[in-house]
Amino acid sequence: MDARSRAGRVRLIAFDIDGVMTDGGLCYTDDGHELKTFDVQDGLGLKLLQRGGIELAIVTGRSSGVVAARAADLGIDHVFQGVADKRATVGDLLARLGLHWPECAFMGDDLIDLPVMMQCGLAIAPANARPLVRQRAHAVTDSAGGHGAVREAAEFILAAQGKLENLLAAYLDAP
């Protein structure tokens, strides 16, 4: 089955953070606070997914107040931080939502993401993902993590479901 057909079934997409929603860099202030940079265009892509009826989740191996703040800003309810077994976490979420693995997409960039990516219906990797991850993904974005990869994935899924044009019409038909 090709990536577009897989994307047509997605009802939940879960994202890693570092290297996917960010460029993977970690910045610390002198007092030890962590800083991350998120792409605002990715944020609109996430909002479009929500408007298209697709559930969103964040599943990351690290824990950060910055991630919690970004998730709250975007209205993402399913946020799991400090996760060692992403496949088990996503599996539990699918069960709670009454969904199945073929209806799930996961976007990741490194080895810790592979078990869940290989289980889900649609595995997406950003351009900057490790080679092993890109090889096993159903789709690889042209954009790097933190630089539009999430937006690209969102538009790909929404286009495959025939929802993108209607969602964009609100912006294109504005007076």
MOPE-V560482 format. One record per residue. N is the residue number from 1. RES is the residue in one small letter. SS is DSSP state (@ for helix, = for strand, . for the rest). PHI is phi in whole degrees, -180 to 180 (999 if undefined). NEAR is the number of other ideal C-beta (glycine too) atoms within 10 Angstrom. Layout:
# MOPE-V560482
<<N:RES:SS:PHI:NEAR> <N:RES:SS:PHI:NEAR>>
This chain:
# MOPE-V560482
<<1:m:.:999:11> <2:d:.:-80:10> <3:a:@:-61:18> <4:r:@:-64:15> <5:s:@:-64:12> <6:r:@:-63:21> <7:a:@:-64:22> <8:g:.:-64:16> <9:r:.:-98:17> <10:v:.:-68:26> <11:r:.:-122:18> <12:l:=:-142:23> <13:i:=:-127:24> <14:a:=:-113:26> <15:f:=:-125:24> <16:d:.:-74:29> <17:i:.:-104:26> <18:d:.:-67:20> <19:g:.:92:24> <20:v:.:-120:30> <21:m:.:-84:28> <22:t:.:-127:23> <23:d:.:-80:18> <24:g:.:93:19> <25:g:.:-74:11> <26:l:.:-119:11> <27:c:=:-115:11> <28:y:=:-125:9> <29:t:.:-80:8> <30:d:.:-58:5> <31:d:.:-91:5> <32:g:.:89:6> <33:h:.:-77:11> <34:e:=:-88:14> <35:l:=:-122:12> <36:k:.:-137:20> <37:t:.:-112:12> <38:f:.:-111:20> <39:d:.:-87:20> <40:v:@:-65:8> <41:q:@:-68:14> <42:d:@:-61:25> <43:g:@:-59:16> <44:l:@:-66:15> <45:g:@:-60:22> <46:l:@:-66:25> <47:k:@:-64:15> <48:l:@:-63:21> <49:l:@:-59:25> <50:q:@:-61:15> <51:r:@:-64:13> <52:g:.:-85:17> <53:g:.:84:10> <54:i:.:-102:20> <55:e:=:-71:20> <56:l:=:-117:20> <57:a:=:-144:21> <58:i:=:-115:23> <59:v:=:-135:25> <60:t:.:-131:24> <61:g:.:-77:17> <62:r:.:-98:14> <63:s:.:-120:12> <64:s:.:-155:18> <65:g:@:-63:10> <66:v:@:-63:16> <67:v:@:-66:22> <68:a:@:-61:14> <69:a:@:-66:12> <70:r:@:-65:20> <71:a:@:-62:20> <72:a:@:-64:11> <73:d:@:-59:10> <74:l:@:-92:18> <75:g:.:73:10> <76:i:.:-89:18> <77:d:.:-84:11> <78:h:=:-97:17> <79:v:=:-126:16> <80:f:=:-126:17> <81:q:.:-117:16> <82:g:.:69:9> <83:v:.:-92:19> <84:a:.:-90:8> <85:d:.:-116:14> <86:k:@:-67:23> <87:r:@:-62:19> <88:a:@:-66:13> <89:t:@:-63:18> <90:v:@:-67:26> <91:g:@:-59:16> <92:d:@:-64:12> <93:l:@:-64:18> <94:l:@:-58:21> <95:a:@:-61:10> <96:r:@:-62:9> <97:l:@:-88:15> <98:g:.:72:8> <99:l:.:-111:17> <100:h:.:-126:13> <101:w:@:-53:15> <102:p:@:-62:13> <103:e:@:-91:20> <104:c:=:-113:26> <105:a:=:-114:27> <106:f:=:-137:30> <107:m:=:-116:29> <108:g:.:-143:31> <109:d:.:-131:26> <110:d:.:-139:17> <111:l:@:-56:10> <112:i:@:-61:17> <113:d:@:-86:29> <114:l:@:-59:20> <115:p:@:-58:16> <116:v:@:-74:24> <117:m:@:-63:26> <118:m:@:-75:12> <119:q:@:-91:17> <120:c:.:-79:27> <121:g:.:-71:22> <122:l:=:-138:28> <123:a:=:-104:24> <124:i:=:-121:31> <125:a:=:-125:32> <126:p:.:-75:30> <127:a:.:-56:16> <128:n:.:-89:20> <129:a:.:-64:28> <130:r:.:-60:16> <131:p:@:-53:8> <132:l:@:-62:12> <133:v:@:-72:22> <134:r:@:-60:16> <135:q:@:-63:10> <136:r:@:-97:16> <137:a:.:-79:24> <138:h:.:-77:19> <139:a:=:-143:21> <140:v:=:-125:19> <141:t:.:-76:24> <142:d:.:-77:9> <143:s:.:-90:18> <144:a:.:-86:18> <145:g:.:-59:28> <146:g:.:81:23> <147:h:.:-135:19> <148:g:.:102:19> <149:a:@:-64:30> <150:v:@:-65:28> <151:r:@:-62:21> <152:e:@:-61:21> <153:a:@:-64:29> <154:a:@:-61:27> <155:e:@:-66:17> <156:f:@:-62:21> <157:i:@:-65:28> <158:l:@:-65:24> <159:a:@:-66:16> <160:a:@:-63:20> <161:q:.:-93:17> <162:g:.:71:10> <163:k:.:-105:17> <164:l:@:-63:17> <165:e:@:-58:10> <166:n:@:-65:11> <167:l:@:-68:17> <168:l:@:-77:14> <169:a:@:-59:10> <170:a:@:-60:10> <171:y:@:-90:9> <172:l:@:-80:7> <173:d:.:-96:7> <174:a:.:-67:6> <175:p:.:-67:2>>
